[in-house]
Amino acid sequence: MAKTVAVLGVGNILLSDDGAGVHVLKELEKCGLPQGVELLEGGTAGMDLLYLVEEVDSLIVVDSVDAGAEPGTIFKFNPNDISLIPGAHNFSLHQPGLIETMNAGRVLCKLPPQVTIFGIQPKCVDWGLDLSPELQVQIPELALLVAKEVRAWHLADD
């Protein structure tokens, strides 16, 4: 049976750069991903996100990461690395945040065995539908990194 990979884009598209995860999903739709890859828009669902991903084999989460870095900086890590990111206490712009959701998922055994998180440093989280110029230029790059991760997982499964 083919393994499933979920790419979960989270964030609020009404708050400019906070919606980066959702914008990456739209870019990924153009990438021709392998069969068995689900693109899921999580919005700001918090703990409800666990129900979206409990049946998948692998999970990639894409979110904005407020780590005090330059806007547009891309991060890649696993849930155990969250505490290593500068400003991790400000990690997610959602309540409950991604940290709490990942910790709860681990405790409840709802996370798939393979989880990778991609984040991007926001510049602006004010009301607005458009991404800042710094993020607009980075979204295609972030989508390519996610697609590369998905393809690597699929090759490893073959």
C-alpha positions as CSV (number, residue, x, y, z in Angstrom):
1,M,0.0,0.0,0.0
2,A,1.4,3.4,-1.0
3,K,2.4,5.7,1.9
4,T,0.6,9.0,2.2
5,V,2.3,12.4,2.8
6,A,0.3,15.3,4.1
7,V,1.6,18.9,3.5
8,L,-0.2,21.0,6.0
9,G,-0.2,24.8,5.3
10,V,-1.2,26.8,8.3
11,G,-1.8,30.5,9.0
12,N,-4.3,33.3,8.6
13,I,-4.4,34.6,5.1
14,L,-6.2,37.8,6.4
15,L,-3.0,38.8,8.3
16,S,-0.5,39.2,5.4
17,D,2.6,37.1,6.1
18,D,0.9,35.0,8.7
19,G,-0.8,33.2,5.7
20,A,2.5,32.1,4.2
21,G,1.8,28.4,4.8
22,V,-1.4,28.6,2.8
23,H,0.4,30.5,0.0
24,V,3.0,27.7,-0.2
25,L,0.2,25.2,-0.8
26,K,-1.0,27.2,-3.8
27,E,2.5,27.2,-5.2
28,L,2.9,23.4,-4.6
29,E,-0.2,22.8,-6.7
30,K,2.0,23.8,-9.7
31,C,4.8,21.4,-8.8
32,G,3.4,18.0,-10.0
33,L,3.8,16.2,-6.7
34,P,3.8,12.4,-6.6
35,Q,0.6,10.4,-6.0
36,G,-0.4,10.0,-2.4
37,V,0.5,13.6,-1.4
38,E,-2.3,15.5,0.2
39,L,-2.2,19.3,0.4
40,L,-4.2,20.4,3.4
41,E,-5.1,24.0,4.4
42,G,-5.1,24.1,8.2
43,G,-5.8,27.8,8.6
44,T,-5.6,28.6,12.3
45,A,-7.2,25.4,13.5
46,G,-4.8,24.7,16.4
47,M,-5.4,21.3,18.0
48,D,-8.0,20.4,15.4
49,L,-5.1,20.0,13.0
50,L,-4.2,16.7,14.7
51,Y,-7.4,15.1,13.3
52,L,-6.4,16.1,9.8
53,V,-3.1,14.2,9.9
54,E,-3.6,11.3,12.2
55,E,-4.0,8.8,9.4
56,V,-1.0,9.9,7.2
57,D,2.4,8.2,7.2
58,S,4.4,11.4,6.9
59,L,3.7,15.1,7.6
60,I,5.2,18.3,6.5
61,V,4.0,21.5,8.2
62,V,4.5,24.9,6.6
63,D,4.0,28.0,8.8
64,S,5.3,31.4,9.5
65,V,8.0,31.4,12.2
66,D,8.6,34.5,14.4
67,A,12.2,33.7,15.4
68,G,13.5,37.3,15.2
69,A,15.4,36.6,11.9
70,E,15.4,38.6,8.7
71,P,12.0,38.6,7.0
72,G,11.9,35.7,4.4
73,T,14.4,33.5,6.3
74,I,13.5,29.9,5.7
75,F,13.8,27.3,8.5
76,K,13.6,23.5,8.4
77,F,13.4,21.4,11.5
78,N,11.6,18.6,13.3
79,P,9.3,19.0,16.3
80,N,12.1,18.2,18.7
81,D,14.2,21.1,17.3
82,I,11.6,23.8,18.2
83,S,13.3,24.7,21.4
84,L,16.6,25.4,19.5
85,I,15.1,28.2,17.4
86,P,15.8,31.7,18.8
87,G,12.5,33.2,20.0
88,A,10.8,29.8,20.0
89,H,8.4,31.0,22.6
90,N,7.1,33.3,19.9
91,F,7.1,30.5,17.4
92,S,3.6,30.4,16.1
93,L,1.2,33.2,15.5
94,H,-1.8,30.9,16.2
95,Q,-3.4,30.0,19.6
96,P,-2.9,27.3,20.6
97,G,0.4,27.4,18.7
98,L,2.2,24.8,16.7
99,I,4.5,24.0,19.6
100,E,1.5,23.1,21.8
101,T,-0.2,21.2,18.9
102,M,3.0,19.1,18.2
103,N,3.5,18.4,21.9
104,A,-0.1,17.3,22.3
105,G,0.1,15.2,19.1
106,R,3.2,13.4,20.5
107,V,1.6,12.7,23.9
108,L,-1.7,11.5,22.2
109,C,0.3,9.4,19.7
110,K,-1.5,11.3,16.9
111,L,1.6,12.4,15.0
112,P,2.9,10.4,12.1
113,P,6.3,8.8,12.6
114,Q,8.0,11.3,10.1
115,V,7.4,15.0,10.7
116,T,9.2,18.0,9.2
117,I,8.4,21.6,9.7
118,F,9.3,24.3,7.3
119,G,8.9,27.9,8.5
120,I,9.5,31.4,7.1
121,Q,10.1,34.5,9.1
122,P,7.3,37.0,8.6
123,K,7.7,40.8,8.1
124,C,4.2,41.9,8.5
125,V,1.2,40.4,10.3
126,D,-1.2,43.3,10.0
127,W,-4.5,43.1,8.2
128,G,-4.1,42.4,4.5
129,L,-4.3,39.7,1.9
130,D,-0.9,40.3,0.3
131,L,2.4,39.0,1.4
132,S,5.3,41.4,2.0
133,P,7.7,41.7,-0.9
134,E,10.3,39.7,1.2
135,L,8.0,36.7,1.5
136,Q,6.6,37.0,-2.1
137,V,10.1,36.3,-3.5
138,Q,10.7,33.4,-1.0
139,I,7.4,31.5,-1.4
140,P,8.5,29.7,-4.7
141,E,11.8,28.7,-3.1
142,L,10.0,27.4,0.0
143,A,7.6,25.4,-2.1
144,L,10.5,23.9,-4.0
145,L,12.2,22.9,-0.7
146,V,9.0,21.2,0.4
147,A,8.5,19.5,-2.9
148,K,12.1,18.2,-2.7
149,E,11.4,16.8,0.8
150,V,8.2,15.1,-0.5
151,R,10.0,13.5,-3.4
152,A,12.9,12.3,-1.2
153,W,10.5,10.6,1.1
154,H,8.8,8.9,-1.9
155,L,12.1,7.7,-3.3
156,A,13.0,6.3,0.2
157,D,9.7,4.4,0.2
158,D,10.3,2.8,-3.2
